[in-house]
Structures are given as C-alpha cells and as structure tokens.
C-alpha cells in the first residue's frame, strides 16, 4: 500500500480545496435561506417568523 499511493499535485490540491469551500458556502447559504423562509421563532415579538409563521399568524 505504501508504493501504490499517489498524492495530488499542489495545483490539484488547491483546485479541489476551492471546490470544497465554494460548495460548503453554497450549501450553508441554501440552508440559511430555507431556515429563514420557513423557520418559526418562538418569540411572538419577532419581526420575521418565516413564511409558515406568517401563514399561521393569519389564522
């Protein structure tokens, strides 16, 4: 196993690291947007309760 390992070059490592960082940020932003849009806060004084909080507040 010691002789069969191939290590990435410095350029490949940098490119893959950039891809991972960009993907992580995009997924975090998508999760944040979903949480912001559909999240219901327990605080009744909160300005934004999310889309579901707005709908539930109408009834």
Secondary structure, DSSP 8 states (H G I E B T S, - for coil): -TTT-----HHHHHHHHHHHHHHHHHHHHHHHHHHHHH---S-TT-S--HHHHHHHHH-
